[in-house]
């Protein structure tokens, strides 16, 4: 599955650089939000709450 995803991303890179850039930005946004949510959950488990 990972190999086919890599091949898909390489094919998009070779065909359309703008679409590749949008996919990279979207994936990085998803990773950033995931890391933030995971960190928030871990900190709340330790009893640390952020200011709101």
MOGI-V456489 format. One record per residue. N is the residue number from 1. OMEGA is omega in degrees with one decimal (NA if undefined). Layout:
# MOGI-V456489
n = <N | N>
omega = <OMEGA | OMEGA>
This chain:
# MOGI-V456489
n = <1 | 2 | 3 | 4 | 5 | 6 | 7 | 8 | 9 | 10 | 11 | 12 | 13 | 14 | 15 | 16 | 17 | 18 | 19 | 20 | 21 | 22 | 23 | 24 | 25 | 26 | 27 | 28 | 29 | 30 | 31 | 32 | 33 | 34 | 35 | 36 | 37 | 38 | 39 | 40 | 41 | 42 | 43 | 44 | 45 | 46 | 47 | 48 | 49 | 50 | 51 | 52>
omega = <179.6 | 179.4 | 179.8 | 176.6 | 177.3 | 178.6 | 178.0 | -179.3 | 177.4 | 179.4 | 178.5 | 178.6 | -178.3 | -176.3 | -172.3 | -177.2 | -179.7 | 178.6 | 176.6 | 178.7 | 178.5 | 178.4 | 179.2 | 179.0 | 179.4 | 179.7 | 179.0 | 176.7 | 179.1 | 178.6 | 179.5 | 178.7 | 178.8 | 179.1 | 178.8 | 179.2 | 178.2 | 178.5 | 178.7 | 179.8 | -179.7 | -179.8 | 177.7 | 176.1 | 177.6 | 178.2 | -179.8 | 179.1 | 178.4 | 177.9 | 179.7 | NA>
